[in-house]
Amino acid sequence: MHDGTPCARGFSYRLPLALLALGVLQAPSAFAYIDPNSAGPLSQMLFPLLIAIASVLAAMRRIIRQSWLRVYRATAAILRHAIGRGESPMP
C-alpha cells in the first residue's frame, strides 16, 4: 500500500501524476471574434433597464426623504413639548 511517502528509492508518484493530470486536462486554446457592432443590441437592451432602475431609485429617494422628514418633525415636536413643560428632553 502506498501512503504518499517516498518509496525505497526516494521517489514519490504524487507529483508526476499531478503534472500528468494537469497536462492532459488542460483546455485547448480558444480563439474568438467579437463583432464591433455587438454593443448596439446590448445597449438597446441595457439602456431601458438602467432608466427603470434610475426611476425606482428616484421614487425611493422621495419616499425616504418624506419618511425622515416625518421622523424629524415628530422628534422636534416631542422635544418642544418636553422643554415647554420644563423637563429634560434626554433621560
C-alpha positions as a Markdown table, in Angstrom:
| # | Residue | x | y | z |
|---|---|---|---|---|
| 1 | Met | 0.0 | 0.0 | 0.0 |
| 2 | His | 1.3 | 3.4 | -0.9 |
| 3 | Asp | 0.6 | 6.2 | 1.6 |
| 4 | Gly | 2.3 | 9.1 | -0.3 |
| 5 | Thr | 5.6 | 8.7 | 1.5 |
| 6 | Pro | 8.7 | 8.3 | -0.7 |
| 7 | Cys | 9.3 | 4.7 | -1.7 |
| 8 | Ala | 12.6 | 2.9 | -1.1 |
| 9 | Arg | 14.3 | 4.7 | -4.0 |
| 10 | Gly | 13.2 | 8.1 | -2.6 |
| 11 | Phe | 10.7 | 8.8 | -5.3 |
| 12 | Ser | 7.0 | 9.8 | -4.8 |
| 13 | Tyr | 4.4 | 9.2 | -7.5 |
| 14 | Arg | 2.2 | 12.1 | -6.5 |
| 15 | Leu | 4.0 | 14.9 | -8.2 |
| 16 | Pro | 4.4 | 13.2 | -11.6 |
| 17 | Leu | 0.8 | 12.1 | -11.6 |
| 18 | Ala | -0.4 | 15.6 | -10.7 |
| 19 | Leu | 1.7 | 17.1 | -13.5 |
| 20 | Leu | 0.4 | 14.5 | -16.0 |
| 21 | Ala | -3.2 | 15.2 | -15.0 |
| 22 | Leu | -2.6 | 18.9 | -15.5 |
| 23 | Gly | -1.1 | 18.3 | -18.9 |
| 24 | Val | -4.0 | 16.0 | -20.0 |
| 25 | Leu | -6.8 | 18.1 | -18.6 |
| 26 | Gln | -5.5 | 21.4 | -19.9 |
| 27 | Ala | -8.1 | 23.2 | -22.1 |
| 28 | Pro | -7.1 | 23.8 | -25.7 |
| 29 | Ser | -6.6 | 27.4 | -26.9 |
| 30 | Ala | -9.8 | 29.1 | -28.0 |
| 31 | Phe | -9.9 | 32.0 | -30.4 |
| 32 | Ala | -13.0 | 34.2 | -30.6 |
| 33 | Tyr | -14.1 | 37.1 | -32.7 |
| 34 | Ile | -16.2 | 39.8 | -31.2 |
| 35 | Asp | -18.3 | 41.8 | -33.8 |
| 36 | Pro | -17.7 | 45.5 | -33.4 |
| 37 | Asn | -21.4 | 46.2 | -33.7 |
| 38 | Ser | -22.4 | 43.8 | -30.9 |
| 39 | Ala | -22.5 | 46.7 | -28.5 |
| 40 | Gly | -25.5 | 48.1 | -30.3 |
| 41 | Pro | -28.1 | 45.5 | -29.3 |
| 42 | Leu | -26.5 | 45.3 | -25.9 |
| 43 | Ser | -27.0 | 49.0 | -25.3 |
| 44 | Gln | -30.6 | 48.8 | -26.7 |
| 45 | Met | -31.4 | 46.2 | -24.0 |
| 46 | Leu | -29.5 | 47.8 | -21.1 |
| 47 | Phe | -30.5 | 51.4 | -21.6 |
| 48 | Pro | -34.2 | 50.9 | -20.7 |
| 49 | Leu | -33.2 | 48.7 | -17.8 |
| 50 | Leu | -30.9 | 51.5 | -16.5 |
| 51 | Ile | -33.7 | 54.1 | -17.0 |
| 52 | Ala | -36.1 | 51.8 | -15.0 |
| 53 | Ile | -33.6 | 51.4 | -12.1 |
| 54 | Ala | -32.9 | 55.1 | -12.0 |
| 55 | Ser | -36.7 | 55.8 | -11.9 |
| 56 | Val | -37.1 | 53.4 | -9.0 |
| 57 | Leu | -34.2 | 55.0 | -7.1 |
| 58 | Ala | -35.6 | 58.5 | -7.6 |
| 59 | Ala | -39.0 | 57.4 | -6.3 |
| 60 | Met | -37.5 | 55.7 | -3.3 |
| 61 | Arg | -35.4 | 58.7 | -2.6 |
| 62 | Arg | -38.5 | 60.8 | -2.4 |
| 63 | Ile | -40.3 | 58.3 | -0.1 |
| 64 | Ile | -37.2 | 58.0 | 2.2 |
| 65 | Arg | -36.9 | 61.8 | 2.3 |
| 66 | Gln | -40.5 | 62.2 | 3.3 |
| 67 | Ser | -40.2 | 59.5 | 6.0 |
| 68 | Trp | -37.2 | 61.1 | 7.5 |
| 69 | Leu | -38.9 | 64.4 | 7.5 |
| 70 | Arg | -41.9 | 62.9 | 9.4 |
| 71 | Val | -39.5 | 61.4 | 12.0 |
| 72 | Tyr | -37.7 | 64.7 | 12.3 |
| 73 | Arg | -40.9 | 66.7 | 12.8 |
| 74 | Ala | -42.2 | 64.2 | 15.3 |
| 75 | Thr | -39.0 | 64.2 | 17.3 |
| 76 | Ala | -38.9 | 68.0 | 17.2 |
| 77 | Ala | -42.5 | 68.2 | 18.5 |
| 78 | Ile | -41.8 | 65.8 | 21.3 |
| 79 | Leu | -38.7 | 67.8 | 22.3 |
| 80 | Arg | -40.5 | 71.1 | 22.2 |
| 81 | His | -43.3 | 69.7 | 24.3 |
| 82 | Ala | -40.8 | 68.3 | 26.9 |
| 83 | Ile | -38.9 | 71.5 | 27.0 |
| 84 | Gly | -42.1 | 73.6 | 27.3 |
| 85 | Arg | -43.0 | 71.6 | 30.5 |
| 86 | Gly | -39.6 | 72.2 | 31.9 |
| 87 | Glu | -38.4 | 68.6 | 31.6 |
| 88 | Ser | -35.1 | 67.4 | 30.3 |
| 89 | Pro | -35.5 | 66.1 | 26.8 |
| 90 | Met | -32.9 | 63.4 | 27.5 |
| 91 | Pro | -33.5 | 60.6 | 30.0 |
